[in-house]
């Protein structure tokens, strides 16, 4: 799941602008980490062009492990 760090330069409204998403949630990273989730700094490229928000972009790992999908 894509996440962005909020800064003075990158406000929630500015981060959401031009993404196509009409809603967003704000939560402290410490709460996600305390709940056992992992945040990885990552980059976004659209048609080979680096996204200007890359300095504050992270991926939230919501599932991890070798057997995520059960065999039927």
HUBEL-V345631 format. One record per run of one state. SS is the DSSP state (helix for helix, strand for strand, loop for the rest). FROM is the first residue (numbers start at 1). LEN is the number of residues. If there is no record, write none. Layout:
SS_FROM_LEN, SS_FROM_LEN
//
This chain:
loop_1_1, strand_2_3, loop_5_7, helix_12_5, loop_17_12, helix_29_6, loop_35_3, strand_38_4, loop_42_3, strand_45_2, loop_47_2, strand_49_2, loop_51_3, helix_54_3, strand_57_5, loop_62_11
//
